[in-house]
Amino acid sequence: MLIVIGGLPGTGKTTLALPNRQQVVDREHEPWERKRVVVDTAGQSPRQSLALLLRGLASG
């Protein structure tokens, strides 16, 4: 299956094909070593979610 998405501005490519599972598995991956910011949007407004995100980003 080939899934095609729109191209990226400035790249000269009009379409990009998403990688298949094996291509993703074969990629070199590096561990995430920084603190994550997790925003659970269930039960809160977009404004509350944004405030939580901004606090998380500000803390480092």
N, C-alpha and C positions, 0 to 999 in steps of 0.2 A: 504494500500500500504506500502510495506517495501522497504526503500531505504538503500542500504548498501554501505559504503565507506571503503577504506583501513584502516587497523589497525594502531595503534600508536606504534612506535619502543619502546622497553623496557617494554611494558605492558603485553606481552604474548597473547594479543588478535590479531587475524588475521583480523577481521572485526568489524566494529562498525555500529550499526543501528541508523539512525537519529531519533530524537524524533518526535512524531506527534504533531499537533497543540495543543491539549489539554494538553499534557505533558509540553509543553513550557508555556502555559497560567498558569498552576498550580504551576510552579516554583516560588520560592521566588525571587523577583527582588529588587535591591537596586538602588536608584537614582544615576545618574552620576553627581558628584559634582565638577569635575575638568574641566578646560577649554578644549574644543574640538579643534582639528586641522582638518580643512576641506580643502581638496585639490581638486579643480575642474580641472580635466585634459583636459577638452574640450578646444581646441584652443591653446594648449601649448605643448611643447616637453616633453618627459620623463625627460630630464635634468632639465627643468624649474620646472616641478612638484616636482622632488626630492629636488631642492633648496628651494621651498616653504615649503615642508614638514619639511626639516631640520631647517629652520628658525622658524617654528611653534613649533617644539619640543624644540629648544634652548630657546625660550621665556617663556617656562614654564609650 
